[in-house]
Amino acid sequence: MPNISMIESVLSDIKAREHVMDALVVSRSGMHIAGSAPQGAHLETFVAMSAILLGAAETATSELKETLEYLSVNLKNSKVVVISAGPKALLVVRIKPDALETLLPVLTDAAKKMQGML
């Protein structure tokens, strides 16, 4: 059973970072675990599509015999970064467009940390 309070604590640390707009944890089957969807987004749709995006990217990259490190969806005013948090979940974070290089190590470490909590 996931330790939701510990996961929420990690998400709070992420959200406190400059340039982070939203952060949440989603199961690989597309169910919400913790955090909140971006304002104005329908939670169930956002989490389900995030899981589908990562699953499709992992499948496509496996055909190249490569390992997916993260998925970045580049939008006009933000980026959505999706990182595997192990076999059960993924970390989905919306950041400001130019912050990926700065935040990626933090997000990767958080995703690794969450693996033991799920």
A tleap script that builds the chain and sets N, CA, C and O, in Angstrom:
source leaprc.protein.ff14SB
mol = sequence {
  NMET PRO ASN ILE SER MET ILE GLU SER VAL
  LEU SER ASP ILE LYS ALA ARG GLU HIE VAL
  MET ASP ALA LEU VAL VAL SER ARG SER GLY
  MET HIE ILE ALA GLY SER ALA PRO GLN GLY
  ALA HIE LEU GLU THR PHE VAL ALA MET SER
  ALA ILE LEU LEU GLY ALA ALA GLU THR ALA
  THR SER GLU LEU LYS GLU THR LEU GLU TYR
  LEU SER VAL ASN LEU LYS ASN SER LYS VAL
  VAL VAL ILE SER ALA GLY PRO LYS ALA LEU
  LEU VAL VAL ARG ILE LYS PRO ASP ALA LEU
  GLU THR LEU LEU PRO VAL LEU THR ASP ALA
  ALA LYS LYS MET GLN GLY MET CLEU
}
set mol.1.N position { 0.848 -1.181 0.000 }
set mol.1.CA position { 0.000 0.000 0.000 }
set mol.1.C position { 0.897 1.249 0.000 }
set mol.1.O position { 1.847 1.334 0.778 }
set mol.2.N position { 0.592 2.208 -0.870 }
set mol.2.CA position { 1.439 3.405 -0.953 }
set mol.2.C position { 1.375 4.250 0.326 }
set mol.2.O position { 0.335 4.345 0.977 }
set mol.3.N position { 2.494 4.847 0.657 }
set mol.3.CA position { 2.549 5.751 1.795 }
set mol.3.C position { 2.244 7.157 1.284 }
set mol.3.O position { 3.152 7.906 0.925 }
set mol.4.N position { 0.964 7.506 1.254 }
set mol.4.CA position { 0.502 8.758 0.653 }
set mol.4.C position { 1.079 9.980 1.352 }
set mol.4.O position { 1.420 10.958 0.686 }
set mol.5.N position { 1.197 9.953 2.669 }
set mol.5.CA position { 1.725 11.127 3.368 }
set mol.5.C position { 3.181 11.389 2.995 }
set mol.5.O position { 3.581 12.546 2.867 }
set mol.6.N position { 3.978 10.340 2.818 }
set mol.6.CA position { 5.370 10.522 2.400 }
set mol.6.C position { 5.447 11.002 0.951 }
set mol.6.O position { 6.279 11.843 0.613 }
set mol.7.N position { 4.581 10.465 0.107 }
set mol.7.CA position { 4.538 10.898 -1.293 }
set mol.7.C position { 4.140 12.365 -1.370 }
set mol.7.O position { 4.747 13.136 -2.114 }
set mol.8.N position { 3.126 12.755 -0.607 }
set mol.8.CA position { 2.696 14.161 -0.586 }
set mol.8.C position { 3.818 15.072 -0.094 }
set mol.8.O position { 3.945 16.204 -0.561 }
set mol.9.N position { 4.628 14.590 0.840 }
set mol.9.CA position { 5.753 15.366 1.333 }
set mol.9.C position { 6.780 15.614 0.215 }
set mol.9.O position { 7.284 16.726 0.062 }
set mol.10.N position { 7.076 14.578 -0.550 }
set mol.10.CA position { 8.006 14.730 -1.681 }
set mol.10.C position { 7.414 15.686 -2.710 }
set mol.10.O position { 8.124 16.534 -3.251 }
set mol.11.N position { 6.121 15.554 -2.980 }
set mol.11.CA position { 5.467 16.463 -3.929 }
set mol.11.C position { 5.500 17.907 -3.430 }
set mol.11.O position { 5.688 18.829 -4.223 }
set mol.12.N position { 5.321 18.109 -2.146 }
set mol.12.CA position { 5.394 19.459 -1.577 }
set mol.12.C position { 6.776 20.068 -1.788 }
set mol.12.O position { 6.904 21.251 -2.104 }
set mol.13.N position { 7.807 19.246 -1.610 }
set mol.13.CA position { 9.173 19.720 -1.845 }
set mol.13.C position { 9.364 20.124 -3.310 }
set mol.13.O position { 10.002 21.133 -3.609 }
set mol.14.N position { 8.806 19.328 -4.207 }
set mol.14.CA position { 8.913 19.648 -5.633 }
set mol.14.C position { 8.164 20.940 -5.935 }
set mol.14.O position { 8.696 21.829 -6.601 }
set mol.15.N position { 6.924 21.045 -5.445 }
set mol.15.CA position { 6.097 22.229 -5.725 }
set mol.15.C position { 6.695 23.503 -5.161 }
set mol.15.O position { 6.426 24.591 -5.669 }
set mol.16.N position { 7.504 23.381 -4.115 }
set mol.16.CA position { 8.128 24.556 -3.504 }
set mol.16.C position { 9.279 25.108 -4.357 }
set mol.16.O position { 9.744 26.223 -4.126 }
set mol.17.N position { 9.725 24.338 -5.323 }
set mol.17.CA position { 10.823 24.776 -6.183 }
set mol.17.C position { 10.358 25.849 -7.157 }
set mol.17.O position { 9.232 25.826 -7.654 }
set mol.18.N position { 11.249 26.775 -7.410 }
set mol.18.CA position { 10.976 27.809 -8.402 }
set mol.18.C position { 10.782 27.147 -9.767 }
set mol.18.O position { 11.480 26.190 -10.102 }
set mol.19.N position { 9.858 27.646 -10.530 }
set mol.19.CA position { 9.546 27.207 -11.900 }
set mol.19.C position { 8.649 25.969 -11.960 }
set mol.19.O position { 8.293 25.532 -13.054 }
set mol.20.N position { 8.276 25.393 -10.811 }
set mol.20.CA position { 7.357 24.253 -10.817 }
set mol.20.C position { 5.934 24.781 -10.678 }
set mol.20.O position { 5.636 25.583 -9.793 }
set mol.21.N position { 5.073 24.322 -11.557 }
set mol.21.CA position { 3.689 24.778 -11.569 }
set mol.21.C position { 2.743 23.758 -10.932 }
set mol.21.O position { 1.837 24.132 -10.187 }
set mol.22.N position { 2.949 22.482 -11.219 }
set mol.22.CA position { 2.094 21.412 -10.694 }
set mol.22.C position { 2.922 20.139 -10.569 }
set mol.22.O position { 3.889 19.949 -11.305 }
set mol.23.N position { 2.544 19.275 -9.641 }
set mol.23.CA position { 3.208 17.978 -9.500 }
set mol.23.C position { 2.215 16.964 -8.954 }
set mol.23.O position { 1.449 17.254 -8.035 }
set mol.24.N position { 2.242 15.769 -9.537 }
set mol.24.CA position { 1.372 14.711 -9.045 }
set mol.24.C position { 1.966 13.350 -9.348 }
set mol.24.O position { 2.879 13.225 -10.165 }
set mol.25.N position { 1.446 12.346 -8.692 }
set mol.25.CA position { 1.868 10.966 -8.896 }
set mol.25.C position { 0.663 10.200 -9.416 }
set mol.25.O position { -0.456 10.346 -8.923 }
set mol.26.N position { 0.923 9.382 -10.426 }
set mol.26.CA position { -0.124 8.660 -11.142 }
set mol.26.C position { 0.281 7.194 -11.223 }
set mol.26.O position { 1.460 6.882 -11.385 }
set mol.27.N position { -0.683 6.303 -11.112 }
set mol.27.CA position { -0.369 4.885 -11.305 }
set mol.27.C position { -0.160 4.633 -12.797 }
set mol.27.O position { -0.642 5.392 -13.637 }
set mol.28.N position { 0.551 3.575 -13.109 }
set mol.28.CA position { 0.783 3.249 -14.517 }
set mol.28.C position { -0.512 2.881 -15.234 }
set mol.28.O position { -0.571 2.918 -16.463 }
set mol.29.N position { -1.538 2.531 -14.484 }
set mol.29.CA position { -2.832 2.232 -15.105 }
set mol.29.C position { -3.677 3.493 -15.296 }
set mol.29.O position { -4.780 3.430 -15.838 }
set mol.30.N position { -3.154 4.638 -14.848 }
set mol.30.CA position { -3.847 5.901 -15.090 }
set mol.30.C position { -4.737 6.378 -13.955 }
set mol.30.O position { -5.653 7.170 -14.176 }
set mol.31.N position { -4.479 5.906 -12.747 }
set mol.31.CA position { -5.271 6.341 -11.594 }
set mol.31.C position { -4.478 7.362 -10.780 }
set mol.31.O position { -3.256 7.265 -10.666 }
set mol.32.N position { -5.180 8.332 -10.220 }
set mol.32.CA position { -4.553 9.360 -9.394 }
set mol.32.C position { -4.092 8.749 -8.079 }
set mol.32.O position { -4.832 8.000 -7.441 }
set mol.33.N position { -2.846 9.078 -7.670 }
set mol.33.CA position { -2.331 8.622 -6.382 }
set mol.33.C position { -2.192 9.791 -5.418 }
set mol.33.O position { -2.658 9.717 -4.281 }
set mol.34.N position { -1.547 10.880 -5.867 }
set mol.34.CA position { -1.322 12.031 -4.984 }
set mol.34.C position { -1.059 13.273 -5.818 }
set mol.34.O position { -0.730 13.192 -7.002 }
set mol.35.N position { -1.212 14.423 -5.176 }
set mol.35.CA position { -1.007 15.698 -5.864 }
set mol.35.C position { -2.274 16.156 -6.547 }
set mol.35.O position { -3.327 15.532 -6.416 }
set mol.36.N position { -2.165 17.256 -7.278 }
set mol.36.CA position { -3.343 17.793 -7.956 }
set mol.36.C position { -3.019 18.146 -9.393 }
set mol.36.O position { -1.894 18.519 -9.724 }
set mol.37.N position { -4.023 18.021 -10.235 }
set mol.37.CA position { -3.880 18.337 -11.658 }
set mol.37.C position { -3.796 19.846 -11.838 }
set mol.37.O position { -4.218 20.604 -10.965 }
set mol.38.N position { -3.257 20.278 -12.963 }
set mol.38.CA position { -3.218 21.709 -13.232 }
set mol.38.C position { -4.623 22.326 -13.175 }
set mol.38.O position { -5.622 21.691 -13.513 }
set mol.39.N position { -4.656 23.578 -12.736 }
set mol.39.CA position { -5.933 24.273 -12.628 }
set mol.39.C position { -6.650 24.263 -13.973 }
set mol.39.O position { -6.056 24.570 -15.007 }
set mol.40.N position { -7.909 23.914 -13.949 }
set mol.40.CA position { -8.720 23.885 -15.158 }
set mol.40.C position { -8.676 22.558 -15.897 }
set mol.40.O position { -9.454 22.346 -16.826 }
set mol.41.N position { -7.778 21.660 -15.502 }
set mol.41.CA position { -7.691 20.347 -16.147 }
set mol.41.C position { -8.585 19.357 -15.412 }
set mol.41.O position { -8.705 19.405 -14.187 }
set mol.42.N position { -9.195 18.485 -16.148 }
set mol.42.CA position { -10.008 17.423 -15.569 }
set mol.42.C position { -9.061 16.351 -15.039 }
set mol.42.O position { -8.328 15.743 -15.819 }
set mol.43.N position { -9.062 16.109 -13.730 }
set mol.43.CA position { -8.098 15.229 -13.072 }
set mol.43.C position { -8.041 13.847 -13.715 }
set mol.43.O position { -6.957 13.384 -14.071 }
set mol.44.N position { -9.172 13.184 -13.870 }
set mol.44.CA position { -9.170 11.817 -14.381 }
set mol.44.C position { -8.604 11.748 -15.790 }
set mol.44.O position { -7.858 10.823 -16.112 }
set mol.45.N position { -8.948 12.710 -16.629 }
set mol.45.CA position { -8.433 12.733 -17.998 }
set mol.45.C position { -6.934 12.998 -18.002 }
set mol.45.O position { -6.187 12.328 -18.714 }
set mol.46.N position { -6.489 13.972 -17.208 }
set mol.46.CA position { -5.080 14.335 -17.182 }
set mol.46.C position { -4.208 13.169 -16.718 }
set mol.46.O position { -3.181 12.890 -17.337 }
set mol.47.N position { -4.596 12.486 -15.647 }
set mol.47.CA position { -3.769 11.389 -15.141 }
set mol.47.C position { -3.789 10.197 -16.093 }
set mol.47.O position { -2.756 9.564 -16.313 }
set mol.48.N position { -4.940 9.889 -16.652 }
set mol.48.CA position { -5.027 8.759 -17.581 }
set mol.48.C position { -4.169 9.007 -18.821 }
set mol.48.O position { -3.445 8.115 -19.263 }
set mol.49.N position { -4.248 10.195 -19.374 }
set mol.49.CA position { -3.473 10.500 -20.572 }
set mol.49.C position { -1.977 10.575 -20.275 }
set mol.49.O position { -1.164 10.244 -21.138 }
set mol.50.N position { -1.605 10.999 -19.082 }
set mol.50.CA position { -0.188 11.013 -18.696 }
set mol.50.C position { 0.366 9.595 -18.684 }
set mol.50.O position { 1.470 9.352 -19.173 }
set mol.51.N position { -0.396 8.661 -18.128 }
set mol.51.CA position { 0.031 7.258 -18.086 }
set mol.51.C position { 0.120 6.681 -19.495 }
set mol.51.O position { 1.045 5.930 -19.806 }
set mol.52.N position { -0.827 7.028 -20.332 }
set mol.52.CA position { -0.808 6.530 -21.717 }
set mol.52.C position { 0.401 7.085 -22.466 }
set mol.52.O position { 1.063 6.355 -23.204 }
set mol.53.N position { 0.691 8.375 -22.278 }
set mol.53.CA position { 1.858 8.988 -22.932 }
set mol.53.C position { 3.148 8.263 -22.555 }
set mol.53.O position { 3.942 7.909 -23.427 }
set mol.54.N position { 3.355 8.043 -21.261 }
set mol.54.CA position { 4.587 7.392 -20.838 }
set mol.54.C position { 4.635 5.953 -21.332 }
set mol.54.O position { 5.679 5.493 -21.795 }
set mol.55.N position { 3.542 5.252 -21.243 }
set mol.55.CA position { 3.510 3.867 -21.723 }
set mol.55.C position { 3.824 3.764 -23.207 }
set mol.55.O position { 4.574 2.882 -23.625 }
set mol.56.N position { 3.254 4.659 -24.004 }
set mol.56.CA position { 3.519 4.663 -25.447 }
set mol.56.C position { 4.979 4.997 -25.732 }
set mol.56.O position { 5.602 4.378 -26.595 }
set mol.57.N position { 5.524 5.969 -25.014 }
set mol.57.CA position { 6.925 6.350 -25.215 }
set mol.57.C position { 7.856 5.202 -24.832 }
set mol.57.O position { 8.841 4.952 -25.526 }
set mol.58.N position { 7.559 4.507 -23.744 }
set mol.58.CA position { 8.392 3.370 -23.337 }
set mol.58.C position { 8.330 2.243 -24.364 }
set mol.58.O position { 9.344 1.613 -24.664 }
set mol.59.N position { 7.154 1.996 -24.894 }
set mol.59.CA position { 7.005 0.957 -25.911 }
set mol.59.C position { 7.780 1.319 -27.171 }
set mol.59.O position { 8.487 0.481 -27.732 }
set mol.60.N position { 7.649 2.562 -27.616 }
set mol.60.CA position { 8.356 2.999 -28.819 }
set mol.60.C position { 9.864 2.946 -28.638 }
set mol.60.O position { 10.577 2.494 -29.533 }
set mol.61.N position { 10.355 3.398 -27.502 }
set mol.61.CA position { 11.807 3.405 -27.299 }
set mol.61.C position { 12.362 2.003 -27.084 }
set mol.61.O position { 13.531 1.756 -27.382 }
set mol.62.N position { 11.559 1.090 -26.581 }
set mol.62.CA position { 12.046 -0.287 -26.417 }
set mol.62.C position { 12.323 -0.914 -27.779 }
set mol.62.O position { 13.196 -1.774 -27.896 }
set mol.63.N position { 11.600 -0.501 -28.793 }
set mol.63.CA position { 11.857 -0.992 -30.152 }
set mol.63.C position { 13.219 -0.534 -30.656 }
set mol.63.O position { 13.787 -1.148 -31.560 }
set mol.64.N position { 13.740 0.533 -30.082 }
set mol.64.CA position { 15.063 1.045 -30.445 }
set mol.64.C position { 16.154 0.450 -29.561 }
set mol.64.O position { 17.332 0.777 -29.703 }
set mol.65.N position { 15.744 -0.431 -28.645 }
set mol.65.CA position { 16.660 -1.029 -27.665 }
set mol.65.C position { 17.295 0.054 -26.799 }
set mol.65.O position { 18.476 -0.011 -26.455 }
set mol.66.N position { 16.481 1.050 -26.458 }
set mol.66.CA position { 16.906 2.160 -25.609 }
set mol.66.C position { 16.024 2.169 -24.364 }
set mol.66.O position { 14.946 1.575 -24.347 }
set mol.67.N position { 16.495 2.846 -23.333 }
set mol.67.CA position { 15.722 3.020 -22.110 }
set mol.67.C position { 15.274 4.470 -22.028 }
set mol.67.O position { 16.089 5.383 -22.155 }
set mol.68.N position { 14.001 4.680 -21.819 }
set mol.68.CA position { 13.453 6.031 -21.707 }
set mol.68.C position { 13.840 6.630 -20.364 }
set mol.68.O position { 13.590 6.026 -19.321 }
set mol.69.N position { 14.447 7.808 -20.380 }
set mol.69.CA position { 14.804 8.494 -19.141 }
set mol.69.C position { 13.643 9.330 -18.627 }
set mol.69.O position { 13.334 9.296 -17.436 }
set mol.70.N position { 13.003 10.073 -19.502 }
set mol.70.CA position { 11.851 10.896 -19.153 }
set mol.70.C position { 11.146 11.296 -20.433 }
set mol.70.O position { 11.695 11.162 -21.527 }
set mol.71.N position { 9.944 11.782 -20.289 }
set mol.71.CA position { 9.164 12.283 -21.413 }
set mol.71.C position { 8.893 13.751 -21.159 }
set mol.71.O position { 8.469 14.123 -20.065 }
set mol.72.N position { 9.132 14.592 -22.153 }
set mol.72.CA position { 8.864 16.016 -22.033 }
set mol.72.C position { 7.888 16.425 -23.128 }
set mol.72.O position { 8.152 16.228 -24.314 }
set mol.73.N position { 6.770 16.991 -22.723 }
set mol.73.CA position { 5.786 17.504 -23.663 }
set mol.73.C position { 5.930 19.023 -23.647 }
set mol.73.O position { 5.653 19.673 -22.639 }
set mol.74.N position { 6.362 19.574 -24.763 }
set mol.74.CA position { 6.656 21.000 -24.852 }
set mol.74.C position { 5.434 21.770 -25.315 }
set mol.74.O position { 4.958 21.606 -26.439 }
set mol.75.N position { 4.938 22.611 -24.423 }
set mol.75.CA position { 3.770 23.433 -24.704 }
set mol.75.C position { 4.208 24.890 -24.876 }
set mol.75.O position { 5.374 25.216 -24.653 }
set mol.76.N position { 3.308 25.738 -25.260 }
set mol.76.CA position { 3.654 27.140 -25.489 }
set mol.76.C position { 4.127 27.829 -24.214 }
set mol.76.O position { 5.107 28.574 -24.243 }
set mol.77.N position { 3.444 27.592 -23.096 }
set mol.77.CA position { 3.748 28.288 -21.851 }
set mol.77.C position { 4.294 27.408 -20.739 }
set mol.77.O position { 4.528 27.891 -19.631 }
set mol.78.N position { 4.500 26.129 -21.011 }
set mol.78.CA position { 4.999 25.215 -19.986 }
set mol.78.C position { 5.508 23.936 -20.640 }
set mol.78.O position { 5.384 23.741 -21.849 }
set mol.79.N position { 6.081 23.076 -19.813 }
set mol.79.CA position { 6.470 21.726 -20.216 }
set mol.79.C position { 5.837 20.768 -19.218 }
set mol.79.O position { 5.755 21.066 -18.027 }
set mol.80.N position { 5.399 19.636 -19.702 }
set mol.80.CA position { 4.945 18.570 -18.828 }
set mol.80.C position { 6.020 17.487 -18.890 }
set mol.80.O position { 6.326 16.962 -19.961 }
set mol.81.N position { 6.586 17.161 -17.734 }
set mol.81.CA position { 7.644 16.162 -17.649 }
set mol.81.C position { 7.066 14.939 -16.940 }
set mol.81.O position { 6.485 15.047 -15.861 }
set mol.82.N position { 7.237 13.784 -17.563 }
set mol.82.CA position { 6.732 12.531 -17.004 }
set mol.82.C position { 7.925 11.603 -16.815 }
set mol.82.O position { 8.664 11.320 -17.759 }
set mol.83.N position { 8.103 11.130 -15.577 }
set mol.83.CA position { 9.240 10.278 -15.234 }
set mol.83.C position { 8.725 9.033 -14.519 }
set mol.83.O position { 7.868 9.120 -13.639 }
set mol.84.N position { 9.246 7.893 -14.899 }
set mol.84.CA position { 8.868 6.658 -14.222 }
set mol.84.C position { 9.278 6.718 -12.758 }
set mol.84.O position { 10.383 7.143 -12.420 }
set mol.85.N position { 8.369 6.286 -11.903 }
set mol.85.CA position { 8.658 6.151 -10.473 }
set mol.85.C position { 8.581 4.669 -10.123 }
set mol.85.O position { 8.015 4.283 -9.100 }
set mol.86.N position { 9.158 3.855 -10.990 }
set mol.86.CA position { 9.172 2.416 -10.773 }
set mol.86.C position { 8.071 1.701 -11.530 }
set mol.86.O position { 7.422 2.288 -12.396 }
set mol.87.N position { 7.858 0.434 -11.205 }
set mol.87.CA position { 6.891 -0.375 -11.950 }
set mol.87.C position { 5.430 -0.059 -11.657 }
set mol.87.O position { 4.540 -0.546 -12.354 }
set mol.88.N position { 5.175 0.753 -10.633 }
set mol.88.CA position { 3.788 1.010 -10.248 }
set mol.88.C position { 3.277 2.409 -10.572 }
set mol.88.O position { 2.066 2.611 -10.673 }
set mol.89.N position { 4.180 3.384 -10.736 }
set mol.89.CA position { 3.706 4.769 -10.838 }
set mol.89.C position { 4.642 5.641 -11.653 }
set mol.89.O position { 5.714 5.216 -12.084 }
set mol.90.N position { 4.198 6.877 -11.851 }
set mol.90.CA position { 4.990 7.875 -12.545 }
set mol.90.C position { 4.773 9.232 -11.906 }
set mol.90.O position { 3.728 9.518 -11.321 }
set mol.91.N position { 5.792 10.051 -12.040 }
set mol.91.CA position { 5.766 11.419 -11.544 }
set mol.91.C position { 5.469 12.323 -12.726 }
set mol.91.O position { 6.136 12.248 -13.758 }
set mol.92.N position { 4.469 13.177 -12.575 }
set mol.92.CA position { 4.081 14.118 -13.626 }
set mol.92.C position { 4.229 15.521 -13.057 }
set mol.92.O position { 3.613 15.858 -12.046 }
set mol.93.N position { 5.054 16.339 -13.716 }
set mol.93.CA position { 5.329 17.682 -13.217 }
set mol.93.C position { 5.212 18.671 -14.366 }
set mol.93.O position { 5.761 18.451 -15.446 }
set mol.94.N position { 4.496 19.758 -14.128 }
set mol.94.CA position { 4.415 20.841 -15.115 }
set mol.94.C position { 5.331 21.956 -14.639 }
set mol.94.O position { 5.232 22.420 -13.504 }
set mol.95.N position { 6.230 22.379 -15.532 }
set mol.95.CA position { 7.224 23.381 -15.186 }
set mol.95.C position { 7.211 24.513 -16.214 }
set mol.95.O position { 6.591 24.404 -17.272 }
set mol.96.N position { 7.898 25.584 -15.884 }
set mol.96.CA position { 8.061 26.675 -16.837 }
set mol.96.C position { 8.977 26.196 -17.960 }
set mol.96.O position { 9.846 25.354 -17.733 }
set mol.97.N position { 8.790 26.725 -19.173 }
set mol.97.CA position { 9.446 26.173 -20.363 }
set mol.97.C position { 10.969 26.054 -20.311 }
set mol.97.O position { 11.520 25.105 -20.867 }
set mol.98.N position { 11.653 26.972 -19.671 }
set mol.98.CA position { 13.113 26.962 -19.701 }
set mol.98.C position { 13.754 26.341 -18.461 }
set mol.98.O position { 14.948 26.533 -18.229 }
set mol.99.N position { 12.996 25.612 -17.674 }
set mol.99.CA position { 13.500 25.116 -16.391 }
set mol.99.C position { 13.894 23.644 -16.395 }
set mol.99.O position { 14.334 23.135 -15.364 }
set mol.100.N position { 13.756 22.953 -17.500 }
set mol.100.CA position { 13.991 21.509 -17.512 }
set mol.100.C position { 15.413 21.147 -17.090 }
set mol.100.O position { 15.601 20.263 -16.255 }
set mol.101.N position { 16.395 21.804 -17.644 }
set mol.101.CA position { 17.788 21.463 -17.332 }
set mol.101.C position { 18.075 21.611 -15.843 }
set mol.101.O position { 18.778 20.788 -15.256 }
set mol.102.N position { 17.535 22.648 -15.241 }
set mol.102.CA position { 17.751 22.900 -13.817 }
set mol.102.C position { 17.007 21.894 -12.948 }
set mol.102.O position { 17.549 21.409 -11.955 }
set mol.103.N position { 15.769 21.578 -13.317 }
set mol.103.CA position { 14.913 20.755 -12.461 }
set mol.103.C position { 15.028 19.252 -12.690 }
set mol.103.O position { 14.656 18.475 -11.811 }
set mol.104.N position { 15.528 18.826 -13.835 }
set mol.104.CA position { 15.549 17.394 -14.145 }
set mol.104.C position { 16.253 16.547 -13.083 }
set mol.104.O position { 15.716 15.504 -12.708 }
set mol.105.N position { 17.428 16.941 -12.578 }
set mol.105.CA position { 18.047 16.111 -11.529 }
set mol.105.C position { 17.178 15.986 -10.274 }
set mol.105.O position { 17.123 14.922 -9.657 }
set mol.106.N position { 16.511 17.058 -9.904 }
set mol.106.CA position { 15.631 17.053 -8.728 }
set mol.106.C position { 14.454 16.109 -8.959 }
set mol.106.O position { 14.096 15.329 -8.076 }
set mol.107.N position { 13.858 16.180 -10.139 }
set mol.107.CA position { 12.695 15.351 -10.455 }
set mol.107.C position { 13.083 13.879 -10.546 }
set mol.107.O position { 12.346 13.011 -10.079 }
set mol.108.N position { 14.220 13.602 -11.137 }
set mol.108.CA position { 14.693 12.223 -11.247 }
set mol.108.C position { 14.946 11.627 -9.860 }
set mol.108.O position { 14.564 10.489 -9.588 }
set mol.109.N position { 15.586 12.396 -8.994 }
set mol.109.CA position { 15.825 11.926 -7.624 }
set mol.109.C position { 14.512 11.691 -6.882 }
set mol.109.O position { 14.376 10.706 -6.156 }
set mol.110.N position { 13.551 12.587 -7.060 }
set mol.110.CA position { 12.248 12.432 -6.392 }
set mol.110.C position { 11.532 11.182 -6.876 }
set mol.110.O position { 10.939 10.458 -6.076 }
set mol.111.N position { 11.583 10.922 -8.180 }
set mol.111.CA position { 10.940 9.719 -8.732 }
set mol.111.C position { 11.579 8.462 -8.158 }
set mol.111.O position { 10.873 7.506 -7.835 }
set mol.112.N position { 12.894 8.446 -8.026 }
set mol.112.CA position { 13.590 7.286 -7.432 }
set mol.112.C position { 13.188 7.098 -5.975 }
set mol.112.O position { 12.959 5.977 -5.522 }
set mol.113.N position { 13.106 8.208 -5.249 }
set mol.113.CA position { 12.732 8.173 -3.842 }
set mol.113.C position { 11.326 7.598 -3.678 }
set mol.113.O position { 11.064 6.833 -2.750 }
set mol.114.N position { 10.432 7.970 -4.582 }
set mol.114.CA position { 9.032 7.529 -4.488 }
set mol.114.C position { 8.864 6.036 -4.740 }
set mol.114.O position { 7.892 5.434 -4.284 }
set mol.115.N position { 9.801 5.440 -5.460 }
set mol.115.CA position { 9.684 3.997 -5.760 }
set mol.115.C position { 9.532 3.173 -4.484 }
set mol.115.O position { 8.761 2.214 -4.459 }
set mol.116.N position { 10.248 3.530 -3.439 }
set mol.116.CA position { 10.156 2.796 -2.181 }
set mol.116.C position { 8.898 3.089 -1.392 }
set mol.116.O position { 8.598 2.395 -0.421 }
set mol.117.N position { 8.162 4.103 -1.794 }
set mol.117.CA position { 6.948 4.489 -1.095 }
set mol.117.C position { 5.692 3.890 -1.717 }
set mol.117.O position { 4.604 3.977 -1.146 }
set mol.118.N position { 5.848 3.287 -2.877 }
set mol.118.CA position { 4.677 2.789 -3.615 }
set mol.118.C position { 4.509 1.288 -3.496 }
set mol.118.O position { 3.572 0.726 -4.061 }
savepdb mol mol.pdb
quit
